Amino acid sequence: LLTPHADHCLPGITRETLMKLAASLGITVVERRISLAEFHAADEAFTCGTMGELTPVVRIDGRLVGDGRVGPVTRRLQGEYAKLPDQE
């Protein structure tokens, strides 16, 4: 899971929670600069935030991300994130 450094996006609670959740699921989380070419070549992508929680991205600049469908990592994180309020 690649995510931009917090100086290129909002370092919000949802983002931090998803990074910790991914790591707890054995998904490697790397925080670094990401080029537009890497986004175009990505297998899958999502955005996150308070209102949208975890929102799949299937197109960037009119180009399909991966096969144009929500990817397995995104689906897994969506499912696990949705369970979090029940665990408190």
Backbone bond lengths (Angstrom), bond angles and torsions (degrees), N, CA, C in turn:
res aa  C-N    CA-C-N  psi(-1)  N-CA   C-N-CA  omega(-1)  CA-C   N-CA-C  phi
1 L - - - 1.437 - - 1.521 107.34 -
2 L 1.312 116.46 117.84 1.456 121.44 176.89 1.513 109.74 -100.02
3 T 1.312 116.29 138.00 1.455 121.60 174.93 1.518 108.47 -139.70
4 P 1.317 117.11 143.87 1.464 119.03 178.74 1.529 111.10 -67.24
5 H 1.323 115.87 154.56 1.462 120.09 171.42 1.521 108.32 -55.86
6 A 1.307 116.56 153.86 1.456 121.43 -177.71 1.526 113.33 -64.50
7 D 1.329 118.15 -13.51 1.461 118.53 176.26 1.528 111.73 -79.80
8 H 1.346 117.72 -4.42 1.465 122.55 177.56 1.532 112.45 -116.21
9 C 1.315 116.45 4.68 1.460 121.77 176.01 1.524 107.69 -158.23
10 L 1.313 116.63 169.47 1.456 119.47 178.08 1.526 110.22 -74.36
11 P 1.328 117.17 128.33 1.466 120.26 179.41 1.531 110.52 -84.03
12 G 1.329 116.16 63.30 1.455 120.94 -172.63 1.513 114.73 -82.24
13 I 1.325 113.90 173.91 1.464 122.02 -179.52 1.524 111.03 -66.07
14 T 1.328 117.78 -41.87 1.469 120.97 -179.86 1.520 110.21 -61.55
15 R 1.326 116.80 -45.35 1.469 121.19 178.97 1.529 110.53 -60.06
16 E 1.315 116.44 -48.07 1.463 120.58 -179.82 1.527 111.33 -61.37
17 T 1.331 115.84 -42.93 1.464 120.61 178.82 1.525 110.76 -61.95
18 L 1.333 117.30 -43.89 1.466 120.64 179.70 1.525 111.56 -65.95
19 M 1.322 117.58 -37.07 1.463 120.14 177.98 1.534 110.65 -63.89
20 K 1.328 116.66 -43.20 1.466 120.90 178.25 1.524 110.78 -67.42
21 L 1.330 116.38 -41.25 1.456 121.03 179.32 1.527 110.65 -61.98
22 A 1.324 116.64 -46.99 1.467 120.51 179.22 1.523 110.52 -58.60
23 A 1.319 116.89 -46.14 1.467 120.44 179.61 1.525 110.85 -60.98
24 S 1.330 117.46 -39.97 1.469 120.71 179.95 1.527 112.15 -66.87
25 L 1.335 116.25 -22.74 1.471 121.39 178.23 1.528 111.79 -91.24
26 G 1.332 116.61 4.95 1.459 120.41 179.52 1.511 113.99 83.83
27 I 1.323 117.28 13.47 1.462 121.84 178.23 1.521 107.52 -91.44
28 T 1.315 117.01 121.60 1.455 121.24 179.56 1.521 109.52 -67.16
29 V 1.322 116.11 130.17 1.463 122.20 179.49 1.523 108.18 -111.49
30 V 1.319 116.27 124.77 1.466 122.05 179.56 1.517 108.15 -122.77
31 E 1.327 115.72 125.16 1.454 121.95 179.49 1.531 107.78 -105.45
32 R 1.333 115.99 113.29 1.467 120.76 -178.00 1.519 109.54 -163.35
33 R 1.314 115.98 173.85 1.464 119.96 174.88 1.527 108.62 -66.97
34 I 1.312 115.89 141.43 1.463 121.47 179.67 1.524 107.34 -125.50
35 S 1.312 116.06 126.75 1.469 119.83 -178.74 1.527 110.41 -81.27
36 L 1.320 115.19 159.47 1.456 120.50 176.22 1.531 109.84 -60.88
37 A 1.320 117.28 -37.62 1.472 120.58 178.06 1.531 110.81 -60.41
38 E 1.332 117.33 -36.74 1.471 119.98 177.73 1.524 110.97 -67.61
39 F 1.330 116.74 -39.04 1.462 118.89 175.32 1.525 110.72 -61.56
40 H 1.315 116.86 -43.04 1.468 120.95 179.74 1.527 111.81 -63.78
41 A 1.327 117.24 -30.57 1.468 121.21 -177.78 1.534 112.79 -94.85
42 A 1.314 117.77 0.61 1.465 121.18 -175.55 1.525 112.56 -64.81
43 D 1.325 115.44 148.95 1.464 121.35 174.79 1.522 110.53 -74.71
44 E 1.326 116.15 -33.58 1.453 122.07 178.27 1.520 108.80 -160.27
45 A 1.328 115.50 163.48 1.462 120.41 -179.54 1.520 109.47 -154.28
46 F 1.333 115.16 155.28 1.455 120.78 173.89 1.515 109.06 -151.59
47 T 1.307 115.50 161.15 1.450 122.33 171.18 1.520 107.25 -114.99
48 C 1.313 115.62 163.58 1.458 118.15 177.62 1.516 110.09 -144.06
49 G 1.313 114.49 155.16 1.454 121.44 179.01 1.510 109.63 178.60
50 T 1.307 115.81 171.39 1.460 121.46 -176.25 1.529 112.02 -57.29
51 M 1.308 117.69 -48.91 1.464 120.55 -176.23 1.523 112.96 -77.03
52 G 1.320 117.38 -42.60 1.453 120.74 -176.25 1.508 114.07 -91.30
53 E 1.341 116.39 -5.82 1.460 122.68 -173.90 1.518 109.37 49.82
54 L 1.315 118.70 -106.85 1.459 121.73 -179.97 1.529 107.27 -120.28
55 T 1.331 116.05 110.33 1.456 121.35 -174.32 1.524 110.39 -113.66
56 P 1.335 118.17 119.09 1.461 120.47 178.87 1.527 111.82 -62.61
57 V 1.317 115.25 146.76 1.458 122.59 174.19 1.524 106.61 -116.98
58 V 1.326 117.39 121.35 1.463 120.07 -178.27 1.529 112.63 -111.97
59 R 1.358 116.58 -9.01 1.463 121.65 175.53 1.520 109.56 -141.31
60 I 1.317 115.72 140.03 1.458 122.66 172.45 1.520 106.79 -131.84
61 D 1.305 116.99 124.01 1.466 121.76 -178.39 1.529 111.85 54.93
62 G 1.329 116.75 35.44 1.453 120.98 179.30 1.523 114.45 79.93
63 R 1.319 117.10 -1.54 1.481 121.38 -179.77 1.522 109.32 -100.26
64 L 1.323 115.54 141.25 1.457 119.82 176.97 1.518 110.30 -65.42
65 V 1.309 115.78 141.41 1.458 121.69 169.79 1.517 105.44 -93.96
66 G 1.324 116.31 123.56 1.461 120.29 -176.23 1.511 110.19 57.70
67 D 1.338 116.30 -128.34 1.470 119.76 179.87 1.533 112.02 -94.16
68 G 1.328 116.51 10.34 1.457 120.56 178.30 1.512 114.65 84.74
69 R 1.330 116.38 6.38 1.469 121.02 178.10 1.519 109.83 -117.89
70 V 1.304 116.23 162.24 1.459 120.91 177.31 1.523 108.43 -63.31
71 G 1.333 116.60 130.19 1.459 121.28 -175.72 1.519 113.94 -83.71
72 P 1.338 117.25 166.86 1.459 121.69 -176.07 1.531 113.98 -65.84
73 V 1.307 118.35 -34.95 1.469 119.94 179.29 1.525 109.38 -68.76
74 T 1.319 116.52 -42.86 1.466 120.89 177.86 1.523 110.32 -60.94
75 R 1.320 116.87 -46.64 1.478 119.97 179.31 1.525 111.32 -61.18
76 R 1.320 116.11 -42.61 1.466 120.10 -179.55 1.528 110.56 -62.98
77 L 1.321 116.55 -46.16 1.463 119.99 179.47 1.531 111.52 -64.83
78 Q 1.335 116.99 -39.49 1.470 119.96 176.66 1.529 110.49 -58.32
79 G 1.311 116.20 -46.69 1.467 120.90 -178.55 1.514 112.61 -63.54
80 E 1.325 116.29 -45.10 1.461 120.27 -179.06 1.521 111.55 -70.98
81 Y 1.323 116.80 -37.06 1.465 120.45 178.27 1.525 110.25 -64.23
82 A 1.315 116.65 -39.13 1.460 121.10 -179.31 1.540 111.75 -63.77
83 K 1.309 117.15 -24.94 1.470 121.52 179.51 1.525 112.44 -80.93
84 L 1.311 118.56 -18.12 1.465 120.54 -172.65 1.523 114.69 -55.33
85 P 1.335 119.84 -47.20 1.473 118.14 -179.53 1.530 112.51 -58.62
86 D 1.336 117.61 -30.58 1.460 121.80 -179.66 1.528 112.24 -71.78
87 Q 1.341 116.88 -19.03 1.469 120.41 -176.82 1.521 112.23 -88.69
88 E 1.335 118.39 -8.77 1.476 120.68 -177.70 1.504 111.71 -79.29
